[in-house]
Amino acid sequence: MKVSTVPFNGTKEQEAKLLEVIKEHKGEKGALMPIMQAAQDIYGYLPYQVQKIISDETGIPIEKIYGVATFYAQFSMSPKGKYVVSVCLGTACYVKGSGNVLEEVEDCLGIKDGECTADGKFSIETCRCVGACGLAPVMIVDGDVYGKMTPDMVAGILAKYE
């Protein structure tokens, strides 16, 4: 399991919401998925601590919850940063150098794809196509699209979000 560098900071209010959701679904067949989806909506991701609450309250073994969390792409085991940096690795972007752009983003932020900076400011995710192939390679930060990227452009763009 990939351990997050960001400490878990769940609140009592979040836990109360999760417990309410579990109570609503307890005993229902197939309740695990809606409970996990709600938990991710509440916390933004599914760290071990949240999985443990679900396990303790439902009686479902934590191994099964972890298996579901890691099988489905909709679930994240790591928190998302305030600013999500997404680098397109689709064919057009990759052929035009997005792999090098991703490496530069990782170097600038000191984290790898799927991780979040310790201060919670940035996280990196790769994607396969954003539909802007004419602008390849493409990087998106907080919904802002940057096209025709080169590695030397990365630091200046990230500095706008500091």
RALINLIN-V564215 format. One record per residue. PHI is phi as a letter, one per 40 degrees, with the letter a starting at -180 (* if undefined). PSI is psi in radians with two decimals (none if undefined). NEAR is the number of other C-alpha atoms within 8 Angstrom. Layout:
PHI,PSI,NEAR / PHI,PSI,NEAR
This chain:
*,2.32,2 / c,2.13,4 / c,2.31,5 / c,2.54,10 / c,-0.12,8 / c,2.17,10 / c,2.58,5 / c,2.22,6 / b,0.78,4 / c,2.55,7 / b,2.87,6 / c,-0.59,6 / c,-0.74,6 / c,-0.77,10 / c,-0.70,9 / c,-0.71,8 / c,-0.78,9 / c,-0.78,12 / c,-0.61,9 / c,-0.76,8 / c,-0.77,10 / c,-0.75,12 / d,-0.72,7 / c,-0.59,6 / b,-0.13,9 / d,2.28,8 / g,-0.22,5 / c,2.47,6 / c,2.36,4 / g,0.39,6 / c,-0.33,10 / c,-0.81,7 / c,-0.89,7 / c,-0.57,8 / c,-0.79,13 / c,-0.67,10 / c,-0.75,9 / c,-0.71,10 / c,-0.73,13 / c,-0.67,12 / c,-0.68,8 / c,-0.82,9 / c,-0.36,9 / g,-0.22,9 / a,3.09,13 / b,1.30,16 / c,2.94,9 / d,-0.76,7 / d,-0.67,8 / c,-0.73,9 / c,-0.66,12 / c,-0.70,9 / c,-0.81,8 / c,-0.78,13 / c,-0.86,12 / c,-0.69,8 / c,-0.48,8 / b,-0.33,8 / g,0.05,7 / c,2.27,9 / d,2.44,7 / c,-0.50,9 / c,-0.67,6 / c,-0.73,8 / c,-0.78,12 / c,-0.72,9 / c,-0.75,8 / c,-0.75,8 / c,-0.62,11 / c,-0.32,10 / c,-0.75,6 / c,2.25,7 / c,-0.36,6 / c,-0.31,4 / c,2.47,11 / b,2.37,11 / c,-0.15,12 / b,2.59,12 / c,2.73,12 / c,2.52,13 / c,2.94,11 / d,-0.68,8 / b,2.07,11 / c,2.14,13 / b,2.03,12 / b,2.23,11 / b,2.20,14 / c,2.23,15 / b,0.37,13 / c,2.91,9 / d,-0.92,8 / c,-0.78,10 / c,-0.75,14 / c,-0.77,12 / c,-0.55,7 / c,0.18,8 / h,0.30,10 / c,-0.42,17 / c,-0.69,8 / c,-0.62,9 / c,-0.78,13 / d,-0.80,9 / d,-0.70,8 / c,-0.70,10 / c,-0.82,11 / c,-0.73,12 / c,-0.78,8 / c,-0.69,8 / c,-0.27,8 / g,0.40,7 / b,2.95,11 / b,2.96,7 / d,2.31,9 / g,-0.02,9 / b,2.96,14 / b,2.47,17 / c,2.66,14 / d,-0.51,7 / c,-0.02,6 / g,0.17,12 / c,-0.76,10 / b,2.55,14 / b,2.76,17 / b,2.36,15 / b,2.51,11 / c,2.74,10 / b,2.95,10 / c,-0.49,8 / a,2.33,10 / b,0.05,7 / g,0.36,4 / b,0.81,8 / d,-0.51,11 / c,-0.30,4 / b,0.13,8 / d,2.50,13 / c,2.63,16 / b,2.44,16 / b,2.45,12 / b,2.30,12 / b,2.08,11 / f,0.65,7 / g,-0.15,5 / c,2.18,6 / c,2.26,8 / b,2.10,9 / b,2.95,9 / f,0.77,8 / c,2.56,13 / b,2.72,11 / d,-0.61,9 / c,-0.15,5 / c,-0.32,8 / c,-0.92,13 / d,-0.73,9 / c,-0.67,7 / c,-0.80,8 / c,-0.58,8 / c,-0.47,7 / c,-0.37,6 / b,0.13,6 / c,none,4
